[in-house]
Amino acid sequence: MPQATAVKVHDLFIPGTRNWDESVVRESFMMLDANEVLKIRPSVRATEDVLAWAFEKKGFYSVRSAYNFLKQEQTEAAMAKTGESSASGGSAQWSSLWKLDIPPKCRVFWWRVLHNSLPSRAELKRRHVEPESHCHVCGDPSESLYHVFFECLTAKHFWKAVKDLKGLAIPRLHPCSFATDILKPEICNASVAALIVCGAWALWTGRNGRRHGRTVWEPGAAARYVSNLLEELLALRPQNQPRQPPARVMWEKPEGGWMKVNTDAGYDQTSSTGRTGVVIRDDGGAVIGAAARWFDDVDSALSAEALAAREGLELALELGLDKVVLEVDCQGLVHLLHDPEAVYSSIGSLCLDIIELGKSFSEFFVGCGEMQTRWHMYVLLRSLHWSGRFFGLM
């Protein structure tokens, strides 16, 4: 029977290995924590532990990453108090922002709104820059970004002019999550989101102008300006061109006497699983080995690529190869493998294993061949009729 509770990390391993004992991990942690622990890939060759900062890609602490982490916690706490779910939205919201048909300056402006980096009076008071936070226009006790964009008298006149001009009403938005909510297709479509972002930019510009002595700012004229701007951008957008098929890039032979190990990986974020493929060819182009494997509990696409690279070198070692070129299709992995401090990164243990495996060959080189690797792996896996759980040698 496995022990009920682990005291040290090595108690979570299968005895005599550096592989997790899943039953012990799940008995020692809550379900969500256990799932995250199982995604960690301990190095089989590490001799010492290292301290690494988990919130930076390269593992080094920085004030910026600590600030971003604390801001995220603050936002999540505020959302929890109001009963709202977290609205960070991940990559989907970022993709929606960059795809909006709006001027680049408006995209940058909304990026700053998302990061709460605009100097509203409420934010300046929170940072102890100003003693008061009231709105100079309507006297509201807290001039937040939400107030400037939607609640102030100027904002209400502006959005009424927009409704009269465009026939569009602004949806009801939450004060804590409005910045990300408008980027959600189920709340705002692309045209409404573009209108809100540009309208908010116009309101913020007018607010700054008034603070610097500009006394005239007509909401109707601003609404017409924003409307015309969006219409002109839409007219300038190029028509969709038929997509050209990608050019076939042929695999390149290694130099005489060398063997080339091509690896590739796939990653499913929903199920946290990865699939890896390996092909080894000699300097004449003949396939001398191939493998494919399925991995559970994978935390990122980068981890999947590193697992594939490790699998490729282990296969090359089993085949007794001497001079090896490892070619992956992930530039980020190549950069880490050439970085002497890669051990501190989120995949540091895998990088260490790959580097140590490379020392087993008389000569070893790592390179990146994105198109070559991807096309070659596609052809190989089709020829293997890979089902997802196959692993073998040709």
C-alpha positions as CSV (number, residue, x, y, z in Angstrom):
1,M,0.0,0.0,0.0
2,P,1.4,3.5,-0.8
3,Q,2.1,5.8,2.1
4,A,-0.8,8.1,3.0
5,T,1.2,11.4,3.2
6,A,4.6,12.3,1.8
7,V,7.0,14.3,3.9
8,K,9.7,15.1,1.3
9,V,9.6,15.3,-2.5
10,H,11.4,12.0,-3.0
11,D,8.6,10.3,-1.1
12,L,6.3,11.2,-4.1
13,F,8.5,9.2,-6.5
14,I,8.3,5.5,-7.3
15,P,11.1,4.0,-5.2
16,G,14.4,3.9,-7.0
17,T,13.3,6.3,-9.8
18,R,12.5,10.0,-10.4
19,N,9.1,9.3,-11.7
20,W,6.0,10.4,-9.8
21,D,4.0,7.7,-8.0
22,E,0.6,9.0,-9.1
23,S,-1.4,7.3,-6.3
24,V,0.9,8.9,-3.6
25,V,0.7,12.3,-5.3
26,R,-3.1,12.2,-5.4
27,E,-3.3,11.1,-1.8
28,S,-1.0,13.9,-0.6
29,F,-2.6,16.8,-2.4
30,M,-6.0,18.2,-3.4
31,M,-7.1,17.2,-6.9
32,L,-6.1,20.5,-8.6
33,D,-2.8,20.7,-6.9
34,A,-2.0,17.0,-7.7
35,N,-2.7,17.6,-11.4
36,E,-0.2,20.5,-11.4
37,V,2.4,18.4,-9.6
38,L,2.1,15.6,-12.1
39,K,2.8,18.1,-14.9
40,I,6.3,18.7,-13.5
41,R,8.9,16.7,-15.2
42,P,11.8,15.9,-12.7
43,S,15.2,15.5,-14.3
44,V,16.5,11.9,-14.2
45,R,20.1,13.3,-14.2
46,A,19.9,16.2,-11.8
47,T,22.2,16.1,-8.8
48,E,21.2,19.3,-7.0
49,D,18.1,21.3,-6.4
50,V,17.9,24.8,-7.7
51,L,15.7,27.8,-6.6
52,A,13.7,29.3,-9.5
53,W,11.0,32.0,-9.7
54,A,7.9,30.4,-11.2
55,F,6.5,33.6,-12.7
56,E,9.3,34.4,-15.1
57,K,10.0,32.3,-18.2
58,K,13.7,32.0,-17.4
59,G,13.2,31.4,-13.7
60,F,14.8,34.7,-12.4
61,Y,13.0,37.0,-10.0
62,S,12.1,40.5,-11.1
63,V,10.2,43.3,-9.6
64,R,8.1,43.5,-12.7
65,S,6.9,39.9,-12.5
66,A,6.2,40.2,-8.8
67,Y,4.1,43.4,-9.4
68,N,2.2,41.6,-12.2
69,F,1.5,38.7,-10.0
70,L,0.3,40.8,-7.1
71,K,-1.9,42.9,-9.5
72,Q,-3.5,39.6,-10.8
73,E,-4.2,38.5,-7.3
74,Q,-5.7,41.9,-6.5
75,T,-8.0,41.7,-9.5
76,E,-9.1,38.2,-8.7
77,A,-9.8,39.2,-5.1
78,A,-11.9,42.1,-6.3
79,M,-13.8,39.8,-8.7
80,A,-14.5,37.3,-5.9
81,K,-16.0,40.0,-3.7
82,T,-18.5,41.0,-6.4
83,G,-19.3,37.3,-7.2
84,E,-17.8,37.6,-10.7
85,S,-15.6,35.0,-12.3
86,S,-12.1,36.0,-13.4
87,A,-12.2,37.9,-16.6
88,S,-8.6,37.7,-17.6
89,G,-9.7,35.7,-20.6
90,G,-6.2,34.6,-21.6
91,S,-5.0,34.6,-25.1
92,A,-8.6,34.7,-26.6
93,Q,-9.0,38.3,-25.4
94,W,-5.6,39.4,-26.5
95,S,-6.3,37.9,-30.0
96,S,-9.6,39.8,-30.1
97,L,-7.9,43.1,-29.2
98,W,-5.2,42.9,-31.9
99,K,-7.8,41.8,-34.5
100,L,-10.1,44.8,-34.0
101,D,-10.2,47.3,-36.9
102,I,-9.0,50.2,-34.9
103,P,-5.9,52.5,-35.1
104,P,-2.8,51.1,-33.4
105,K,-2.8,53.9,-30.9
106,C,-6.2,52.8,-29.7
107,R,-5.0,49.2,-29.3
108,V,-2.1,50.4,-27.2
109,F,-4.5,52.6,-25.2
110,W,-6.7,49.6,-24.4
111,W,-3.7,47.5,-23.6
112,R,-2.9,50.1,-20.9
113,V,-6.6,50.0,-19.7
114,L,-6.3,46.2,-19.3
115,H,-3.2,46.7,-17.2
116,N,-4.7,49.6,-15.2
117,S,-1.7,51.8,-16.1
118,L,-3.6,55.0,-17.1
119,P,-3.3,57.8,-14.4
120,S,-7.0,58.2,-13.4
121,R,-7.4,60.2,-10.2
122,A,-8.6,57.1,-8.3
123,E,-5.4,55.2,-9.4
124,L,-3.2,58.2,-8.5
125,K,-4.7,58.4,-5.1
126,R,-4.3,54.7,-4.6
127,R,-0.6,55.1,-5.4
128,H,-0.4,58.1,-3.0
129,V,0.4,60.5,-5.8
130,E,-2.7,62.7,-5.3
131,P,-4.6,63.4,-2.1
132,E,-8.1,63.5,-3.7
133,S,-9.7,61.3,-6.4
134,H,-12.9,63.2,-7.2
135,C,-13.9,63.9,-10.8
136,H,-13.4,67.6,-11.9
137,V,-16.4,67.4,-14.3
138,C,-19.2,65.9,-12.2
139,G,-17.7,65.9,-8.7
140,D,-18.0,62.1,-8.3
141,P,-15.8,61.0,-5.3
142,S,-13.8,58.5,-7.3
143,E,-12.7,59.2,-10.9
144,S,-11.9,55.6,-12.0
145,L,-11.4,54.6,-15.7
146,Y,-14.9,53.1,-15.7
147,H,-16.3,56.4,-14.4
148,V,-14.4,58.4,-17.2
149,F,-15.6,56.0,-19.9
150,F,-19.2,55.4,-18.9
151,E,-20.5,57.2,-15.7
152,C,-19.4,60.8,-16.0
153,L,-21.8,63.3,-17.5
154,T,-19.5,63.9,-20.4
155,A,-19.4,60.1,-21.1
156,K,-23.2,59.9,-20.9
157,H,-23.6,62.7,-23.4
158,F,-21.0,61.1,-25.7
159,W,-22.6,57.7,-25.8
160,K,-26.1,59.2,-26.3
161,A,-24.7,61.0,-29.4
162,V,-23.2,57.7,-30.5
163,K,-26.5,56.0,-30.2
164,D,-28.3,58.7,-32.1
165,L,-25.6,58.6,-34.8
166,K,-25.0,54.8,-35.1
167,G,-28.2,53.4,-33.5
168,L,-26.0,51.3,-31.2
169,A,-26.5,51.0,-27.5
170,I,-23.6,50.2,-25.2
171,P,-24.2,46.9,-23.3
172,R,-24.3,46.9,-19.5
173,L,-20.7,46.3,-18.3
174,H,-19.3,45.5,-14.9
175,P,-17.0,48.2,-13.3
176,C,-14.4,45.5,-12.4
177,S,-14.3,43.5,-15.6
178,F,-15.4,46.0,-18.4
179,A,-11.9,46.1,-20.0
180,T,-11.9,42.4,-20.8
181,D,-15.7,41.9,-21.1
182,I,-15.9,44.0,-24.3
183,L,-13.4,41.6,-25.9
184,K,-15.7,38.6,-25.3
185,P,-17.8,37.8,-28.4
186,E,-20.7,36.7,-26.3
187,I,-20.9,40.3,-24.8
188,C,-19.8,42.5,-27.7
189,N,-19.3,41.8,-31.4
190,A,-16.2,43.1,-33.1
191,S,-17.9,46.3,-34.4
192,V,-19.3,47.2,-31.0
193,A,-16.0,46.5,-29.3
194,A,-14.1,48.7,-31.8
195,L,-16.6,51.5,-31.2
196,I,-16.2,51.2,-27.4
197,V,-12.4,51.2,-27.5
198,C,-12.2,54.2,-29.8
199,G,-15.0,56.0,-27.9
200,A,-13.1,55.4,-24.6
201,W,-9.9,56.7,-26.2
202,A,-11.8,59.9,-27.4
203,L,-13.2,60.4,-23.9
204,W,-9.8,59.9,-22.3
205,T,-8.2,62.3,-24.7
206,G,-10.9,64.9,-24.1
207,R,-10.5,64.4,-20.3
208,N,-6.7,65.1,-20.6
209,G,-7.3,68.1,-22.8
210,R,-9.6,69.7,-20.2
211,R,-7.1,69.1,-17.5
212,H,-4.5,71.0,-19.6
213,G,-6.7,74.0,-20.2
214,R,-8.8,73.0,-23.2
215,T,-12.3,74.3,-22.4
216,V,-14.3,73.1,-25.4
217,W,-15.0,69.4,-26.0
218,E,-18.2,68.7,-27.9
219,P,-19.5,65.1,-27.4
220,G,-21.5,65.2,-30.7
221,A,-18.4,66.2,-32.7
222,A,-16.3,63.5,-31.0
223,A,-18.9,60.9,-31.7
224,R,-18.9,61.9,-35.4
225,Y,-15.1,61.8,-35.5
226,V,-15.0,58.2,-34.0
227,S,-17.7,57.0,-36.4
228,N,-16.0,58.4,-39.5
229,L,-12.7,57.0,-38.3
230,L,-14.0,53.5,-38.0
231,E,-15.8,53.7,-41.4
232,E,-12.6,54.8,-43.1
233,L,-10.6,52.0,-41.5
234,L,-13.2,49.5,-42.6
235,A,-13.1,50.8,-46.2
236,L,-9.3,50.6,-46.2
237,R,-9.2,47.0,-45.1
238,P,-7.9,44.8,-47.9
239,Q,-10.3,42.2,-49.4
240,N,-9.6,38.6,-48.4
241,Q,-7.3,37.0,-50.9
242,P,-7.4,33.3,-51.6
243,R,-5.0,31.5,-49.4
244,Q,-2.0,30.1,-51.1
245,P,-0.9,26.6,-50.2
246,P,2.3,26.5,-48.3
247,A,5.4,25.7,-50.3
248,R,6.8,22.3,-49.7
249,V,10.2,22.5,-47.9
250,M,12.3,19.5,-48.4
251,W,14.3,17.9,-45.6
252,E,18.1,18.6,-45.8
253,K,20.7,15.9,-45.3
254,P,23.3,16.3,-42.6
255,E,27.0,16.3,-43.4
256,G,28.8,13.1,-44.1
257,G,29.1,10.9,-41.0
258,W,26.4,12.7,-39.1
259,M,22.9,11.5,-38.1
260,K,20.0,13.9,-38.0
261,V,17.3,13.6,-35.3
262,N,14.1,15.4,-36.2
263,T,11.5,15.8,-33.4
264,D,8.1,17.4,-33.2
265,A,5.2,17.6,-30.7
266,G,1.6,18.4,-30.4
267,Y,-0.1,19.8,-27.3
268,D,-3.8,19.8,-26.2
269,Q,-4.3,22.5,-23.5
270,T,-7.8,21.2,-22.7
271,S,-6.7,17.7,-21.7
272,S,-3.1,18.7,-20.8
273,T,-1.7,15.9,-23.0
274,G,1.1,15.8,-25.5
275,R,2.1,13.7,-28.6
276,T,5.7,13.4,-29.7
277,G,7.3,12.1,-32.8
278,V,10.9,11.3,-33.7
279,V,12.7,10.5,-37.0
280,I,16.4,9.7,-37.3
281,R,18.0,9.7,-40.8
282,D,21.6,9.2,-41.9
283,D,23.6,11.4,-44.2
284,G,22.1,9.6,-47.2
285,G,18.5,10.3,-46.1
286,A,17.7,6.8,-45.1
287,V,15.5,6.4,-42.0
288,I,17.3,4.3,-39.4
289,G,14.9,4.9,-36.5
290,A,11.5,6.4,-35.7
291,A,9.2,6.6,-32.6
292,A,6.0,8.2,-31.5
293,R,4.6,8.5,-28.0
294,W,1.6,9.9,-26.0
295,F,2.2,11.9,-22.8
296,D,-0.3,12.6,-20.1
297,D,0.0,15.6,-17.7
298,V,1.9,18.0,-19.9
299,D,1.8,21.7,-18.9
300,S,2.7,23.5,-22.1
301,A,3.6,23.2,-25.8
302,L,7.2,24.1,-24.8
303,S,7.3,21.1,-22.5
304,A,5.9,18.8,-25.2
305,E,8.6,20.0,-27.6
306,A,11.3,19.3,-24.9
307,L,9.9,15.9,-24.2
308,A,10.0,15.1,-27.9
309,A,13.7,16.2,-28.1
310,R,14.6,14.1,-25.1
311,E,12.8,11.1,-26.7
312,G,14.8,11.6,-29.9
313,L,18.2,11.7,-28.1
314,E,17.3,8.6,-26.0
315,L,16.5,6.8,-29.2
316,A,19.7,7.9,-30.8
317,L,21.6,6.7,-27.8
318,E,19.9,3.3,-28.0
319,L,20.9,3.0,-31.6
320,G,24.5,3.7,-30.7
321,L,24.9,6.8,-32.8
322,D,28.1,8.9,-32.6
323,K,27.7,12.3,-34.3
324,V,24.2,13.7,-33.9
325,V,22.3,16.8,-35.1
326,L,19.1,17.5,-33.1
327,E,16.7,19.5,-35.2
328,V,13.5,20.7,-33.5
329,D,10.8,23.1,-34.7
330,C,10.7,25.3,-31.7
331,Q,13.0,28.3,-31.6
332,G,12.3,29.0,-28.0
333,L,13.6,25.5,-27.0
334,V,16.7,26.0,-29.1
335,H,17.4,29.3,-27.3
336,L,17.0,27.6,-23.9
337,L,19.3,24.7,-24.8
338,H,22.0,27.3,-25.7
339,D,21.4,29.2,-22.5
340,P,23.7,28.2,-19.6
341,E,21.0,29.2,-17.1
342,A,18.2,27.2,-18.8
343,V,18.0,25.0,-15.7
344,Y,16.1,27.8,-13.9
345,S,13.4,27.9,-16.6
346,S,10.0,26.3,-16.3
347,I,11.4,23.3,-18.3
348,G,14.8,23.4,-16.7
349,S,14.8,19.7,-15.7
350,L,14.1,18.6,-19.3
351,C,16.7,21.0,-20.6
352,L,19.2,19.5,-18.2
353,D,18.4,16.0,-19.5
354,I,18.7,17.0,-23.1
355,I,22.1,18.7,-22.5
356,E,23.4,15.7,-20.5
357,L,22.2,13.3,-23.2
358,G,24.0,15.4,-25.8
359,K,27.3,14.8,-23.9
360,S,26.9,11.1,-24.6
361,F,27.8,11.6,-28.2
362,S,31.3,12.4,-29.5
363,E,29.8,15.4,-31.4
364,F,26.4,17.0,-30.9
365,F,24.6,20.0,-32.3
366,V,21.1,21.6,-31.8
367,G,19.3,23.5,-34.5
368,C,15.9,24.7,-35.6
369,G,14.2,23.7,-38.8
370,E,10.6,24.6,-38.4
371,M,9.1,23.8,-41.8
372,Q,11.5,20.9,-42.5
373,T,10.7,19.2,-39.2
374,R,7.0,19.8,-39.5
375,W,6.6,18.5,-43.1
376,H,8.9,15.5,-42.5
377,M,7.1,14.5,-39.3
378,Y,3.7,14.7,-41.1
379,V,5.0,12.3,-43.8
380,L,6.5,10.0,-41.2
381,L,3.4,9.8,-38.9
382,R,1.2,9.1,-41.9
383,S,3.4,6.2,-42.9
384,L,3.4,4.8,-39.4
385,H,-0.5,5.1,-39.1
386,W,0.2,6.6,-35.7
387,S,-2.7,6.0,-33.3
388,G,-1.3,8.2,-30.4
389,R,0.0,5.5,-28.1
390,F,2.6,3.8,-30.4
391,F,6.3,3.7,-29.6
392,G,8.8,1.6,-31.5
393,L,11.8,1.4,-33.8
394,M,11.8,1.0,-37.5
